[in-house]
């Protein structure tokens, strides 16, 4: 699996989100980790790199997951700032 392939999936997810940069970075790094693990598992089951990434992206529901993450994490940066104050 190339970094470019994962980046393309993350770009599709990022397009559905409008979070503050720190929250977005944290969320996308967490997703990257899950994607890499899932692709490695799919490859261990015999799929080639491209097929594994395609299956994982479909299973994750790339566009849907971005929208859901936006709804869950919207305002987190603001809440953190209020708590810290």
C-alpha positions, 0 to 999 in steps of 0.5 A, spaced: 500 500 500 502 506 498 502 512 502 499 516 496 493 511 496 491 512 503 492 520 502 487 519 496 482 516 501 483 521 506 483 527 502 476 524 500 474 524 507 477 530 509 472 533 503 466 532 507 469 535 514 470 542 516 473 542 523 479 546 526 486 544 523 488 541 530 482 536 530 482 535 523 489 532 523 488 528 529 481 525 526 485 523 520 491 520 523 486 516 527 483 514 520 490 513 517 491 508 522 485 504 522 485 504 514 493 501 514 491 496 519 485 494 515 488 494 509 494 489 512 489 484 514 485 484 507 492 483 504 493 477 509 487 474 507 490 474 500 487 480 497 492 484 493 494 492 495 489 495 490 483 490 492 485 491 499 484 498 499 478 498 495 475 493 499 477 497 506 474 504 503 468 501 501 467 498 508 469 504 511 464 508 507 469 514 505 464 519 504 459 517 509 464 517 515 467 524 513 460 527 514 459 523 521 466 525 523 464 532 522 457 532 526 461 528 532 467 533 532 464 539 530 466 545 535 471 540 539 476 546 538 472 551 541 470 547 547 477 545 548 479 553 548 473 554 553 475 548 558 482 551 558 480 558 559 
